[in-house]
Amino acid sequence: MVLPAILALLRKLMTDPAVPRRRKVVALLAVGYLASPIDLVPDFIPVLGRFDDVIFAAYAVDRLLHAVPPEVREAYWMGSPDTLDLISGLVAWGAEMVPAPVRRLLGS
């Protein structure tokens, strides 16, 4: 039941006044990008078609997770600490794949 815990964490981060507005906007842009039929890499291309979606989503989640101190993240998390560490590591890995010019454009 990891997905409900992730969604609850993201909801709490999106409503936390300590999270900078810009990071919330990036998260909303990621949702819009995932829902949009227009992609940088078309989804019909095997593997690569979904890869851009995954790394942009990972980038947005990573920025939200790092907008607050670790103790706040842990207080918002409903699952085990090990699972949060694993998720944090995975989204950090995905976020690193976002090209530097795109990261600069998005403000991080």
N, C-alpha and C positions, 0 to 999 in steps of 0.2 A: 504494500500500500504506500509506495513512495510518491506516486503522482499526486494524491491528495495533499500530502505534506509539502510537496514542492509548490503546489498552487496556493496553499495557505500561506506559506512563507513569502511568496511573491506578492500576494494581496496585502499582507501586512507591511512589506517594504514599500509598496506603491502608495500606501496611505500614511506612512511614517513621515512627519514633517522634517525630520533630520536628513532624509534622503534628498539630495539636490534635485531641483526641478528638471534640469537638463538630463539627468540619468533616467528620470521617469519618462521623459519625452523619447529618449532613445529606446526604452522598453516598448513604448506604444508604437514607435516606428517599426520595431522588429515584428510586432504582432501584425501590423498592416502589411509589411513586406511578406510575411508568411501567408497571409490571406490573399495577397494580390496575385492575379494571373500573370503579371509581368515579372520576369526574373532576370538577373544578370546572366545566369546559366539556366537555360530552359530545362524544366523538369523531365522532359522526355529523354534527355541524355543520361544513360545509365550511370549510376553512382554520383557523378559530378553534378547532375541536375538537382539533387537534394542537398549536396554538400554545402552550397552557399547558404541555403536556408538554415542548416544546422549550425554553421559557424556564426552566422549573424545572431541567431537566437542565443547561442552560448555567450557571445560577446555581451549582449544586453543583460542576461542574467548575471554574468560576472560583474558587470558594472554596478548592478543593484546590490549584489552581495557585498561588494567592497565599499559601498557608500556609508555603511555603518560599522561600528566596532564589532569585533567577533562576539563579544558577550551579548550584544543586541541580536545578532543573527541566531545565536544559540537559544536565546529566550523565545524567539519567534518560531523556532524549528520544533515540530511535533514528533519527529522520528529520532532514531539513535544518532549520537554524535558521530559515529563512524560513517554513517550514511551521508551526513552533511559534509564531512571531510571529503568523501569520495565524489560527491556532486560538485563541491567547490573545485576540486582538482580537475574534474572533467570539463567544467565550463571554462576554467582558466586555460586549459590546453586548447580548447576550441577558440577562445578569445584571442590567443596568440596567433592564430592562423589568419585573423583579419589583417589585411595589409596596413602598414603604418600610415599611408596617406588617408585611408578611410578612418582609422582611429583618430587621427588628428582632426579630420573633418567633423567627427562626432564629439570631439572635445575631451579626449582622454589619452 
